[in-house]
Amino acid sequence: MRIPGWLTAVACLVTAPGLWAQAAALQKAVALAPATIYMSPDTSSAKVGVARPGMDVGIQSTSGDFIQVFTGVSGWMPNHDVVRLDDPQGDEVLFGAAVGLENLAEESGGERQAALDAARLYMALYSGFPASPRAAEAAYRGAEIRWEVALGEQPKRRTPDERQFPDQTELRRVESKFGTTPWGARAAYQLLITHFTCGDWVEKPQCVGKEIGTYKDYVKKYPTGPMTAEADYDAVYREAIAWTIYRAPGKNHDEGKAGGYAKDVAQDAAAMASKYRATDWAAQAALLAFSVAHNTPIAWPGTTPLGGP
């Protein structure tokens, strides 16, 4: 169970039995924006810390325009840009603040601090308002942001079998707890790449087959999920790549396997046209089938992709 930061701070501050009543009186809240914490309710007093968006705040008292808080440190901060967990609209307020920061991160080219602040706000909603209709989406969006940031910071590997992945706990929790929802399906799709460590497609063409199986298993498990059409296309794309590899002259040439994958591309692209009519994914699958039918090799990236086409 996640232990809020404000509770950890209180546990450290409570050193005598008589202070438990004081600790129990704390009002739970979450910071919405960066805020300086001062030693006293005066902006000219010493600065003792900063509350980041999404940080848990325990409010003890109010003095004018300031609130006395415990949030890792003890001090005073302006009495604005915090939402109380007993606010009936608190989940909507937190969600709105998180969306704003997530948009800011995207507009500024993936600004790391804004992205992580957005993730913290989403997670604060999930833990502070577990009954909210927004809880599942917030849990996914917070986990997905942290995963993408951490994934982008992973060192580059020479070969696919050397790939390493960030901690999967938060996305696994969404997949497990909200598995029947669109957010559980999205989390599961994000995690598909953790299976792609077989090796380079050209050096080990059997790895393409394993990835095709991974995507098809996902489609079976989430037949109506928001990422299902894309996963179906990911499989057809790899079938077309496999056809290209086995058809080409050289060590991997195998007419039998090439013919088998050509049939798979035609059948699966036709199925996508029926299941996902008028979608980009169905149209792209149709293009792959057209290329294979006309013996046009499919170009693939210089390095085996880490999930997706």
BAPA-859549 format. One record per atom (N, C-alpha, C, O): residue in one letter; x, y, z. Coordinates in steps of 0.2 Angstrom, whole numbers, plus 5000, padded with zeros to 4 digits. Example, Ala and Ser with C-alpha at 12.3 -4.5 7.8 and 13.67 -1.06 7.14 Angstrom:
2
A506649725039
A506249785039
A506649845039
A507149835042
S506449895035
S506849955036
S506450005039
S506750065040
//
This chain:
309
M500449945000
M500050005000
M500450065000
M500950065004
R500350114996
R500750174996
R500650215002
R500050235004
I501150235005
I501150285011
I501250355009
I501750375007
P500750395010
P500750465008
P501350505011
P501550485017
G501650545008
G502250585010
G502050625017
G502450625021
W501450645017
W501250685023
W501250645029
W501350665035
L501050575028
L500950535034
L501650515036
L501750505042
T502150505032
T502850495034
T503150545038
T503450535043
A502950615036
A503250665039
A502950675046
A503250685051
V502250655047
V501950665053
V502250605058
V502350615064
A502350545055
A502650495059
A503350515062
A503550495068
C503750555058
C504350575061
C504350625066
C504750635071
L503750665065
L503650725070
L503350705077
L503550735082
V502950655077
V502650635083
V503150595087
V503250535086
T503450625092
T503950595096
T503650585104
T504050555108
A503050605105
A502750595112
A502050575111
A501750605107
P501750535116
P501050515115
P500550575115
P500050575112
G500750635118
G500250685118
G500250725112
G499750765111
L500650705107
L500650735100
L500150705095
L500050725090
W499950645097
W499550605092
W498950635091
W498650635085
A498650675096
A497950705095
A498150765090
A497650775085
Q498750795090
Q498850855086
Q498950825079
Q498750855074
A499250765078
A499350735071
A498750715068
A498650725062
A498250685072
A497650665070
A497250725067
A496750705063
A497350785069
A496950845067
A497150865060
A496850915057
L497650835057
L497950865051
L497350845045
L497050795045
Q497250895041
Q496850895036
Q497250875029
Q497750905028
K497050825026
K497350795020
K497250835014
K496650855013
A497750855010
A497750895004
A498250874999
A498750835001
V498250904993
V498750894988
V498850964985
V498451004984
A499550974984
A499751034981
A499551034973
A499650974970
L499351084971
L499151094964
L499751124959
L499751114953
A500151164962
A500651194959
A501251204963
A501251194970
P501851224961
P502451234965
P502351284970
P502051344968
A502551274976
A502351324982
A502951324986
A503151264989
T503251384988
T503751384993
T503451375000
T502951405002
I503851335004
I503651325011
I504151375015
I504751365015
Y503851415020
Y504251455024
Y504251435031
Y503851395033
M504751465035
M504751445042
M504151475046
M503951445051
S503951535044
S503351565047
S502851595042
S503051595036
P502251615044
P501751635039
P501951705036
P501551755037
D502551705033
D502751775031
D503251755025
D503751725026
T503151785019
T503651775014
T504351795014
T504751785011
S504451845020
S505051865021
S505451815026
S506051825027
S505151765028
S505451725033
S505851675029
S505851665023
A506251635032
A506751585029
A506351535025
A505751505027
K506551515019
K506251455015
K506551395017
K507151385018
V506051345019
V506251285021
V506151225016
V506351165018
G505751235011
G505651185006
G505151205001
G504951265000
V505051164996
V504551174991
V504051114990
V504251064990
A503451134989
A502951084988
A502851074980
A502651124977
R502951014977
R502851004970
R502150984969
R501750964973
P501851004963
P501250974961
P501150904962
P501550864960
G500550884965
G500450814967
G500650794974
G500550734976
M501050834977
M501350814983
M500850814989
M500450854989
D500850764993
D500350754999
D500550815004
D501150825006
V500050845006
V500050895011
V499650885017
V499050875016
G499950895023
G499450885029
G499450955032
G499950985034
I498850985032
I498651045035
I498451045042
I498051015044
Q498851085046
Q498751085053
Q498351145055
Q497851145059
S498451205053
S498151265055
S498151325049
S498551315044
T497751375050
T497751435045
T497951495049
T497751505055
S498351535046
S498551605048
S498451655043
S498951655039
G497951695042
G497851735037
G497851705030
G497451655029
D498351725026
D498351695019
D498851635019
D499051605013
F499051605025
F499451545025
F499151485028
F498751495033
I499451425027
I499251365030
I499851335033
I500351335030
Q499851305039
Q500351275042
Q500351205039
Q499851165040
V500851175037
V500851115033
V501451065036
V501951085038
F501351005035
F501850945036
F501850915029
F501350885027
T502450915025
T502550885019
T503250875018
T503550905014
G503550825021
G504250815021
G504550855026
G505050835030
V504350925026
V504650975030
V504051005034
V503451005031
S504151035039
S503651075043
S503751155041
S504251175042
G503151185040
G503251255038
G502551285036
G502051255037
W502551345033
W501951375031
W502051395023
W502551405021
M501451385020
M501451405013
M500751435011
M500351435015
P500751475006
P500151515004
P499551465004
P499551415002
N498951495006
N498351455006
N497951454999
N497451474999
H498351434994
H498051434988
H498451374984
H498951354986
D498151354978
D498451304974
D498551234978
D499051194977
V498051224983
V498051154986
V497351134986
V496851174987
V497151074985
V496551044985
V496450994991
V496850954992
R495951004995
R495750965001
R495450894998
R495050894994
L495650845002
L495350775000
L494650775002
L494350724999
D494350815006
D493650815007
D493250865002
D492650865003
D493550894998
D493250934993
D492850884988
D493250844984
P492250894987
P491850844983
P492050854975
P491950804971
Q492350904973
Q492650914966
Q493350904966
Q493650924961
G493650884971
G494350874972
G494650834966
G495250854963
D494350774964
D494650734959
D494650774952
D495150764949
E494150814951
E494050844945
E494650904944
E494950914939
V494750934950
V495250984950
V495950954949
V496350984946
L496050904953
L496750864952
L496850844945
L497350854942
F496250814942
F496350794935
F496450854930
F496850844925
G496150904931
G496250964927
G496950994927
G497251004922
A497150994933
A497851014934
A498350974931
A498850994928
A498250904931
A498750854928
A498650864921
A499250864918
V498050864918
V498050874911
V498450934908
V498750934903
G498350994912
G498651054910
G499451044910
G499751064905
L499751014915
L500451004915
L500650954910
L501250954907
E500250894909
E500450854903
E500450884896
E500850874892
N499950924895
N499950964889
N500551014888
N500851014883
L500751044894
L501351084894
L501951044892
L502351074889
A502050984895
A502550944894
A502650924886
A503150924883
E502050914883
E502050894876
E502250954872
E502550944867
E501951014874
E502051074870
E502751094870
E503051124865
S503051084876
S503751104876
S504251054875
S504851054877
G504051004871
G504550954868
G504650894873
G505250874873
G504250884878
G504350824883
G504750854889
G505150814891
E504550914891
E504850944897
E504850894903
E504250884905
R505350874905
R505350814910
R504950834917
R504550794919
Q505150894920
Q504850914926
Q504050914926
Q503750894930
A503850954920
A503150954919
A502750884919
A502250874921
A503150844915
A502850774914
A502750744921
A502250704922
L503350744925
L503350704931
L502850734936
L502550704940
D502750804936
D502250834940
D501550814938
D501150804943
A501450814932
A500750784930
A500650714932
A500150704934
A501150674932
A501050604934
A500950604941
A500550564944
R501250644945
R501150644952
R500450664954
R500150644959
L500150714950
L499450734951
L499050684950
L498550664953
Y499150644944
Y498650584942
Y498750534948
Y498150514950
M499250524950
M499350474956
M499050494962
M498750454966
A499050554963
A498750584969
A497950574969
A497650564974
L497750584963
L496950574962
L496850504963
L496350484967
Y497250454960
Y497050384961
Y497050364968
Y496650324970
S497550384972
S497650364979
S497150404984
S496950384989
G497050474982
G496650514986
G495850504985
G495450514990
F495650484979
F494950484977
F494850414974
F494750414968
P494950354977
P494950294974
P494250274971
P494250234967
A493750304974
A493050294971
A492850344965
A492350334962
S493350384963
S493150434958
S493150394951
S493450344950
P492650414947
P492550394940
P493250404936
P493350374931
R493650444938
R494250464935
R494850424938
R495450424935
A494750384943
A495350344946
A495650294941
A496350304941
A495350254937
A495650214933
A496050244928
A496650234926
E495850304925
E496150334920
E496750374923
E497350374920
A496650404929
A497250434932
A497750384934
A498350404933
A497650324936
A498150274937
A498550264931
A499150254931
Y498150254926
Y498550234919
Y498950294917
Y499550284915
R498650354917
R499050414914
R499650424918
R500150444915
G499550424925
G500150434929
G500750384928
G501250394927
A500550314928
A500950264927
A501350264920
A501950254919
E500950284915
E501150284908
E501650344907
E502150334904
I501550394910
I502050454910
I502650434913
I503250444910
R502650404919
R503250384922
R503650334918
R504250334918
W503250284915
W503550234911
W503950264905
W504550244904
E503650304902
E503850334896
E504550374897
E505050374894
V504450414903
V505050454905
V505650414906
V506250424904
A505550364910
A506050314912
A506350274906
A506950264906
L505850254902
L506050214896
L506550264891
L507050234889
G506350324891
G506750364887
G507450384890
G507950404886
E507550364896
E508150374899
E508650314900
E509150314902
Q508350254897
Q508750194897
Q509350204892
Q509250234887
P509850174894
P510450174889
P510350134883
P509950084883
K510550164877
K510450124871
K510850054871
K511450054874
R510550004868
R510849944868
R511049924861
R510749944856
R511549884861
R511849864854
R511449814851
R511349814845
T511049764855
T510649714851
T509949714856
T509949734862
P509449694852
P508849684856
P508849644862
P508449654867
D509249584862
D509249544868
D509649574874
D509649544879
E509949634873
E510249674879
E509749724882
E509949764886
R509149724879
R508649774881
R508449774889
R508449714891
Q508449824892
Q508249824899
Q507649874899
Q507549924896
F507149864904
F506549904905
F506549934912
F506749904917
P506149994912
P506050024919
P505649984923
P505349934921
D505550004929
D505049964934
D504349964931
D504150014929
Q504049904931
Q503449894928
Q502849894933
Q502249884931
T502949904939
T502549894945
T501849934944
T501349904944
E501949994942
E501350044942
E500850024936
E500250014936
L501150004930
L500749984924
L500449914925
L499949904923
R500849874929
R500549804930
R499949814935
R499549774934
R500049854939
R499449864944
R498849894940
R498249864942
V498949934935
V498349954931
V498049894927
V497449884927
E498549864924
E498349804920
E497949754925
E497449724922
S498149744931
S497849694935
S497149714938
S496649684938
K497149784941
K496649804944
K496049834939
K495449824941
F496249854934
F495749884929
F495749844922
F495749874917
G495949784922
G496049744916
G495449744912
G495549734906
T494849754914
T494249744910
T494049814907
T493549824903
T494449864909
T494349934906
T494749954901
T495249924900
P494650004897
P495050034892
P495750044895
P496250044891
W495850064901
W496450084904
W496850024905
W497450024905
G496549974907
G496949914908
G497249884902
G497749864902
A496849894897
A497049864890
A497649914887
A498049884884
R497549974889
R498150024887
R498750004891
R499350004888
A498749994897
A499349974901
A499649904898
A500249904898
A499249864897
A499449794894
A499849804887
A500349774886
Y499549854883
Y499849864877
Y500549894878
Y501049884875
Q500649944883
Q501249974884
Q501749924886
Q502349934885
L501549874890
L502049824892
L502249764887
L502649724889
L501949764881
L502049714876
L502849714874
L503149664873
I503049774874
I503749784872
I504249744877
I504849734875
T504049734883
T504549694887
T504649624885
T505049584888
H504249604880
H504349534878
H504749534872
H504949474869
F504949594869
F505349594863
F506049594864
F506449644863
T506349544867
T507049534868
T507449484865
T507949454866
C507049454859
C507349394856
C507949404852
C508449374853
G507949464848
G508549474844
G508349514838
G507749534837
D508849534834
D508749564828
D508349524823
D508449464822
W507949564819
W507549524814
W507849484809
W507749434807
V508349524806
V508749494800
V509249434803
V509249384800
E509549444808
E509949394811
E509549334814
E509849274814
K509049354817
K508649294820
K507849304817
K507449334821
P507749284811
P507049304809
P506449264813
P505949284812
Q506649214817
Q506149184821
Q505849234826
Q505349224829
C506249284828
C506049334832
C505449374830
C505049394834
V505449384823
V504849414820
V504249374822
V503649404824
G504249304821
G503749264822
G503449264830
G502849264831
K503949274834
K503749274841
K503449344843
K502949344847
E503649394840
E503249464841
E502549464838
E502149484840
I502549424832
I501849414829
I501349384834
I500849404835
G501649334837
G501249294842
G501049334848
G500449334850
T501549374850
T501349424856
T500749464854
T500349474858
Y500849494848
Y500249544847
Y499649504846
Y499049534847
K499649454843
K498949414842
K498649394848
K498049384849
D499149374853
D498849354860
D498549414863
D498049404866
Y498849474862
Y498549534865
Y497849544862
Y497349564865
V497749534855
V497149544852
V496549504854
V496049524855
K496749434855
K496349394858
K496049404865
K495449394867
K496549434869
K496349454876
K495949514877
K495549524881
Y496049564872
Y495749624872
Y495449644865
Y495649684862
P494949604863
P494649604857
P494249674855
P494249694849
T494049704860
T493749774859
T494149834862
T493849884863
G494749824864
G495149874868
G495249934863
G495249924857
P495449984866
P495650044862
P496250044858
P496450074853
M496749994860
M497349984856
M497349914852
M497849894849
T496749884851
T496749824848
T496849824840
T497249784838
A496549874837
A496649884830
A497449894829
A497649874824
E497749934833
E498449954832
E498849884833
E499349874829
A498649854838
A499049784839
A498949734833
A499449704831
D498349734831
D498249694825
D498649714819
D498949674815
Y498749784818
Y499149804812
Y499849784814
Y500249774809
D500049794820
D500749774822
D500949704820
D501449694818
A500449664821
A500549594819
A500649584811
A501049554809
V500149614808
V500149614800
V500849644798
V501149614793
Y501049694800
Y501649724798
Y502249674799
Y502649674794
R502249644804
R502849594805
R502749534801
R503249504799
E502149514799
E502049464794
E502349484787
E502649444784
A502249544786
A502449574779
A503249574779
A503549564774
I503449594785
I504249594786
I504549524786
I505049514782
A504149474789
A504449404788
A504449384781
A504849354779
W503849404777
W503849384770
W504449414766
W504749374762
T504549474768
T505149504765
T505849474766
T506249464762
I505949454772
I506549424775
I506649354771
I507149344769
Y506049314771
Y506149244769
Y506149244761
Y506349194758
R505849294758
R505849294751
R506549324748
R506749304742
A506849364752
A507549394749
A508049334748
A508049294752
P508449344743
P509049294742
P509549304748
P509549354752
G509849244750
G510349244755
G510149194760
G509849144759
K510449194766
K510449144771
K509749134774
K509649074776
N509349184773
N508649174776
N508149154771
N507549144772
H508349144765
H507849124759
H507449064760
H507849014762
D506849064760
D506449004761
D505749014758
D505349054761
E505648994752
E505049004748
E504448974752
E503849014752
G504448924756
G503848894759
G503648944765
G503048954765
K504148974769
K503949014774
K503749084771
K503249114774
A504049104766
A503849164763
A503049164760
A502649204761
G502949104757
G502249094755
G501749094760
G501149114760
G501949064766
G501449054772
G501349124774
G500749144776
Y501849164775
Y501749234778
Y501349274773
Y500949324775
A501449264766
A501049304761
A500349294762
A499949334762
K500149224763
K499449214764
K499149244771
K498649264771
D499649244776
D499449274782
D499249344782
D498749374784
V499649384778
V499549454777
V498949464773
V498549504775
A498749424768
A498149434764
A497549424768
A497049464768
Q497549374772
Q496949354776
Q496849404782
Q496349424784
D497449414786
D497349464791
D497249534789
D496849564793
A497449554784
A497249624781
A496549624780
A496249674781
A496249574777
A495549574775
A495149574781
A494649604781
A495349534786
A495049534792
A495049604796
A494449624799
M495549634795
M495549704798
M495149754795
M494749794798
A495049744788
A494549784784
A493849774786
A493449824786
S493749714789
S493049704791
S492949724798
S492449754800
K493449714803
K493349734810
K493449804811
K493149834816
Y493949834808
Y494049904809
Y493949954803
Y494349994801
R493349944800
R493149984794
R493350054795
R493150084800
A493550084790
A493750154789
A494250184795
A494250244796
T494650144797
T495150164802
T495850164798
T495950134793
D496250204801
D496950214798
D497350144798
D497650124793
W497250104803
W497550044804
W497349994798
W497749954796
A496749994797
A496449944792
A496749964785
A496949924781
A496750034784
A497050054777
A497750044776
A498050024771
Q498150054782
Q498850034782
Q498949954781
Q499449934777
A498549914784
A498549844783
A498449824775
A498749784772
A497949864772
A497749854765
A498349864761
A498549834756
L498749924763
L499349934759
L499849884759
L500149864754
L499949854765
L500449804766
L500249744762
L500649714758
A499649724762
A499349664758
A499449684750
A499649634746
F499349744748
F499449764741
F500149754739
F500349724734
S500649774743
S501349774742
S501549704741
S501949684737
V501349654746
V501549584746
V501249554740
V501649514737
A500649564738
A500349534732
A500649554726
A500649514721
H500949614726
H501349634720
H502149624721
H502549654717
N502349584725
N503049564726
N503449624727
N504049634725
T503149674731
T503549734733
T503849724740
T503449724745
P504549724741
P504749714748
P504549764752
P504549824750
I504449754759
I504349804764
I504949824767
I505349784769
A505049894767
A505649924770
A505549914778
A505049934780
W506149904781
W506049904788
W506649944791
W507049964788
P506549964797
P507050014800
P507749984801
P507749924801
G508250024802
G508850004802
G509049964808
G509449914808
T508649974814
T508649934820
T507949904821
T507449934820
T507949844824
T507349814826
T506949864831
T507249884836
P506349884829
P505949924834
P505849904841
P505749844841
L505749944845
L505649924852
L504849924853
L504649974856
G504449884850
G503749884850
G503449934845
G503849974842
G502849914843
G502549954837
G502949944831
G503449904831
P502649964825
P502949954819
P503649994818
P503949984812
//
